[in-house]
Amino acid sequence: MEAVARTSGPAYLVTLDALGDEQVKSTTLSMLFDCVPQINEEYANRCDDEHQEVFWMAYQEIGLEDTPLGMVCMDSTETSYLSTAQSMNALLDRIRLLLSRQEEDEATG
């Protein structure tokens, strides 16, 4: 979580080539997301680690799903699924949002 909080870039650089096919390049953060664990609610309820709670909350909020194509979630309009790389970027963004909210709460609390 510290690496996520200290950076602002994506986990994966996602672009489209001339044919419209997705091209994915790894970043230094991508290795953290290559092995996103399949977390379930039972595991999350037993875990008392603050970082795991943030991860689980972000996981649930974006609706991350384990599919035969990899970990995916719906886009912001909920009309189509994001690729695995785009989904990991969405997870990263949500984790950062939750961490910043925690910091705000601690500063005002």
N, C-alpha and C positions, 0 to 999 in steps of 0.2 A: 504494500500500500504506500510505503514511503516513496518508492520509485514512481508510482503513478501520481502522487501528490506533487512531486518535485518537477514534473515535466508537463508540457502542454501539447505535445504532438500525439498523433494517432499510434495505435499498436501496429497497424498495417497501412502502407501507402497504397491506395486503390485508385487506379486510373483505367480508362478504356483505350484499347488500341484502335487503329483505323477501321477495323471491322466491327467495333463495338463490343469486343470481348474484354472481360475484366482482366486486368493485369495487377498482380499483387506483389508488393515488395515488402520485405520484413524490415522492421526497425529494431532499435535496441529493446523496446518494450515488448515486441512480438513474442519473444521467448517466454515471457511471463504468461502469455495467453495461449501458447501452443498446447498447453496441457490443462485447460480449464477443467477442473474436476466436475464430475456429474454430482452436484450437490442435491440432496433431497431434503425435504422439510424435517424429517426425523433427525438427520445429521445436524442440520442447522439449529434445531431446538436443543441438542445436547452440547453444542459448541458455545463456550462463553468468551471467546476471543472477539474483541471489538472489531478487528479487521475482518474476521469471517462474517460478522453480522452485517457490515457494510457491503461486503461482496454478495452475500445472500439477498440482501434487500435490493441491490442493483440487479441481480440475476432475475429476481421475481418481477421487479418493476418493468423491465424491458420485455419480459415474457420469453426468456431464452429457452430454447427447446433443443434436445438432442435428437437429431434425425440421421438417416443414413447418409445424408450429404454433409453432415457436420453440425456444429452448434449454430443455430439460426434464430432470428426473431423477426417480427413484423417491422415494416418501415413505420415512420411516424404517422402516416395516414391510414395504417392498418389495411392496405390494399394489396401488398405483396411482401414476400419474404426478402430479407437482406441476405447476402452471401455470408459465409462464415467470417471472412475478414471484416466485412462491414458490421456484422453483429458484434464482433469482438471490439471494434471501435465504438459501437454504441454502448457496450458494457463499460468500457473505459470512461467514456463521457459521463455515464450515470454514476460511476464510482466517484469521479472527481466532483460531480455536483453534490453528492451525499457527503463527501469529506468536507467540502466548503461549507455546507449547511451546519455540519457538526462544529466546525471552527467558529462560525458565527454564533451558534448557540452557546458555546463555551465562553466566548468573548462578552456576550450580553448576560450570561447566566450567572 
